[in-house]
Amino acid sequence: MIAWSNAATTYSQEPTLANCTAYKSAGIAYLDALGDIYDCVPSESRADIDKDIEEAKAELNDESCD
């Protein structure tokens, strides 16, 4: 989460293509890391969490770096 937050701060202060790409990559890495705690999630909640993570990844991927 810290890496994503730092990347967001950097991108907001200097909105370059490289910083946008770093921001998006850090966000995806954070969302991927949520999979590491998957065993802690009650099985009845996993489908909802998977859906939310995939939606968040899609939003990051769709974000324009223009």
N, C-alpha and C positions, 0 to 999 in steps of 0.2 A: 504494500500500500504506500509506503514511503517513496519508493521509486516512481510510482504513478503520480503521486502528489508533487514530487519534485519536477517531474517532466511537465506536468500541467502548469506549474508556476513558470518554468523556463519558457514554455511555449506561449504563455500569456504575455510575458515580458518581451519576447522576441519571436514573433510568429513567422518563422521560416519553415520551409518544407522539411528540412532536417529535424527541426524541433517538433513539428507536427508528427512526423513519422516516429520519432522517439516516444512521443506522448501516446500514440496509438499502440505502439509495441509494448510499452510499459503497462498499458491497460489490459491488453490481451494476456500478457504474462501474469498479471494479478488475477485475472479471471481464470486462467489455467491453473494457477496455484490453489484456487478454491477446490479443485478436484482432489487435492492432497488431503483435505479434511472430510472427504466424502463419506468415509466409514463412520464418522461421528454423527451423520445425519440420519434421523429415523427413516426407515425405508419408505414409509408412506408419503414423505415429503420430497423424496429425491426427484421425482418427475417434475415437480414445480420448480425446484432449484435448477435442474438441468435446463428447463425452458427459459428461466430468467437469465441464466448465464449465457445461453446461446443468443438471446435477444440483445443482451448488453454487448456481446461481441459483434453482432451484426450492426448495431448502432455505431460502434467505434469504427468498423470497417467502412461504413457508409459515410462517415464524416469526411468532408472535403478538406484538403490541405491547401486550398487556393488562397 
